[in-house]
């Protein structure tokens, strides 16, 4: 059952209630798409994509002949710094007619959302200076995450295209 849903071409927020009455918040900021032409056969290209996503943390959601959709699983044990070195999710579209691969990727700011809620609580109950400090910190972390994610997505595409 969907409680609230707001959609925009570049971002969407979904708040839903599951059977066990927990609230799940899904946020996606569709960040960019990368398009490359290649001479590699689509089947080999798909194998390379699956090999690239065969890392701890990535989960394949949907897989067809011409599309692979994936998501970052935040509940995988390991360093929290590794999360900042990964793409939150996306999809690879293989267009065999043009011999083109399109990589749509997005950023999920769920952790920043909870930090903002925490900062607001601190600002209301404690001191507003702490709120201002947290907001500046969260903004800087958000901007750095977007820059790193763009670099990681470009590296993923280069690894897929240049594998031997």
Secondary structure by P-SEA (a helix, b strand, c coil): cccbbbbcccbbbbbbcccccbbbbbbbcccbbbbbbbcccaaaaaaaaaaaacccccccccccccbbbbbbbccccccaaaaaaccccbbbbbbccccbbbbbbbbbaaaaaaaaaaaaaaaacccaaaaaaaaaaaaaaaaaaaaaaaaaaaaaaaaaaccc
